[in-house]
Structures are given as C-alpha cells and as structure tokens.
C-alpha cells in the first residue's frame, strides 16, 4: 500500500517578509513553526510521509530543527529546489535569483514522489478540516488524471498588512474546476476585497480561491517537464517570471489532460506574507491552544 504523502513548499525567498526564513520561525506557544501545525494535522488525518521542498543553502539548519521533532512519527524526505534544475537547453540568466515558482518546486520531486500526494505552502495555516478532506480524496478519488483543489473563501485569506495573490477558482455545475485565474495585488479595504491590479475591482468575500492546497494523482509531476520547457521558452528573459501550480493546472484543464474537483472548506486561513503578520499569527495559535484545539507543545 502506497504512502499518504504531503509535499510542503518551503523553498521560497520570502521577499515581502523582510527578514530570515519564515519557514523556520517560531509562532506556537512552545516555539512551533506554522508548518508544524500542518504536519500535526496531517498526521492526525492519516498522512504518513512528508516531503519538504527546500533550498540547499539552509538544508542543514532546517533538518536540524525538524528531524528531532518528527523522527518516529512520520517518514521525511528532503528535496532541493534550485534554479539550475530542469533547464533543458536553456541558459540561466546571470541575474536570476528568484526561484522559478511552485510548479517548478513540484517538478523537483520527479524522482521522489511516485504516488498521489497533497501539496501545501509552509507558511500558511490551513485548518484541520482541510487535511481530513485531503486524506479522504487521496484514499480513492485522486487517480486517472483526477485531481482536487481545496477551495477557501477569499474573505478568510486576506492580510491586514498588504496585498496578496489568490487563484480564483471557477467551477461548473458538477463542482469541477474549469479555470483558475491568478488575481494579484488583492488588498483588504473597509471589510472588502479589492483587486488593485484590476482597476480596484471588488471581489465577493465568498469567492472560492486556491491557497496552494492541492491533491494530485501519480501522473501529475510527469506532465510538468514539457510544460516547464514551454514556460522557459516564453519567459526566461523575465527575471521575476514564475511557473505556478494554479496556472500550470489551468493549462492541463484546458488541454483536457486533467479533471480537478473543487472541495470547499470554511476553515480560517492565516499566514505570514509580511513581517507585520507575525504577531497576529502568534495570537491565533495561542487562541487555538487556549481553546483546546492543540496541546501547548505539539510534540
């Protein structure tokens, strides 16, 4: 029987955060990182393998923190995302420093993940319900080009401290995703969600959006290499271009190579996009702990 696998995206540069690696910063009452809560919830839901996608330059300190906590509780695998991976015949621009995005991160798992899997961001808190639903999906519905996206309500995913990017999910009458459109520079103004990049367009607060919590079948990664080469053909000269999971998945849907279910959750998201978000996140974990949702020390 194959493992139930959670892939955690933890290689980002955190350019908007403004200080060290937020992936390993302490937020819980006993010094826990945000992703430790995700791992705790995933294990409780029945996941038994965690794949960390990180950068090699902080691998030693990352492993030193995580391994003592997780040893004997869940299988761990470490994958390094670097700019030189899967370039094919392309030459890396000398000034490129930004990682090539979440789709490229998943592609870096090509030789390590051969089973259906869920994927999340390291710096987002997703809520217990999302992992229970992901486990149920991976136990039977994720196969034969059928994938799933956990859909959050936009109003539950905004930051008080700056703009965010969210993938708006459009579904048909059967609950299947027809399109995922990246909405950039969404800000919270007077209790409303405003897309400043789209002429200050107001977006309904119950709009379903992707928070990069997907479930993919065992063939998904194998389809990314060709798409990545096509991405590089068109975008390599743009030093800020990214090969992103929602946009890649949208291409597969349009090509008829994927059916993606949208599974809604009303769970409250929170995370650290900006340094100013950190105190709020610490307060949230204290509230959850005081309410008995989590023990004072996870491990």
Buried (B, 14 or more C-beta within 10 A) or exposed (E): EEBBBBBBBBBBEBEBBEEEBBBBBBBBBBEBBBBBBBBBBBBEBBBBBBBBBBBEEBEEEBBEBBEEBBEEEBEBBBBBBBBEBBBEEEEEEEEBEBBBBBBBBBBBBBEBBBBBBBBBBBBBBBBBBBBBBBBBBBEEBBEEBBBBBBBBBBBBBBBEBBBBBBBBBBBEEEEBBBBBBBBEEBBBEEEEBBBEBEEEEEBEBEBBBBBBBBBBBBBBBEBBEEBBBEBBEEBBEEEEBBBBBBBBBBBBBEEEBBBBBBBBBEBBBBBBBBBBBBEBBBEBBBEBBEEEEBEEEBE
